[in-house]
């Protein structure tokens, strides 16, 4: 989807600010009819999506929005089938997937860390893991929490005498895509044996439906380790591991560390905003290495002009005022360059082939 419309991170800051302020300042309700919008997909974005919907509906009481947290794969499928007005995915559609669908736009709407969370009773220090140890755990070659691959990353810490229990997603998941993309980059063995995608054939572990299922499995299984979004770990009072980045620093998953990862890939994202932002280079010393952008996937055209206008208004809110909300919920707000790109994409929405006002 590389074309001349892709944004440049070096666009004039003044013009970007003018464009963003003009959109953020527009709070008029699209039309006067009651409108019902439906969306589905990413569990990663569900916590902030819920807040966005609540806040937007308060400002626009005629617009009701229902979002189903069914996983990125399910959201993509529903967009493809035309059963929802928009989808959300932690993995952007690639060129082959786009060919199988009616024309859509893909709008980056937030970013966040994929956290490695665990249930290790008695462990008083935050768990630290290198890429090699993390890959070995999920490959099933590290079976004990006292394995040298783990103790090496945690010097002076008494690790519990427990077997490792791997928890992973059982459904199609953009969170899985981000995590397995990272493992494929840092481990040639993982890349050759498992690979990356919304769904993979896991070498070991127990599957859970959605991030809720993964956190549930971890909470009830001492010795368990899995991957979820930061908000899910916080809400379930689960600790998160520090992951060693290319600079050799063990970094905790935070919104700020995700922003550092985004900035490390600014030139690549300028060419294609679908570029993964995992495993940033060593120059990004404070970047968390398992981070990802999340996307809204929206059909370019639709028949109901009122619904399409309402949808456009909601997405405008998400990528402007809604970014402050994202930051308050531990997501990384989008840089101005990405928001300007989003505005350019949003202008492509039509109803019955005609531009929306």
PyMOL commands that set and color helices and strands:
alter all, ss='L'
color gray80, all
select helices_A, chain A and resi 13-24+46-59+72-81+95-99+131-139+148-151+174-186+188-193+210-219+230-235+255-264+266-271+305-318+322-328+336-346
alter helices_A, ss='H'
color red, helices_A
select strands_A, chain A and resi 35-41+63-69+86-89+104-118+128-129+165-169+206-208+224-229+239-240+242-244+250-251+291-299+301-302+350-351+354-355
alter strands_A, ss='S'
color yellow, strands_A
deselect
rebuild
show_as cartoon
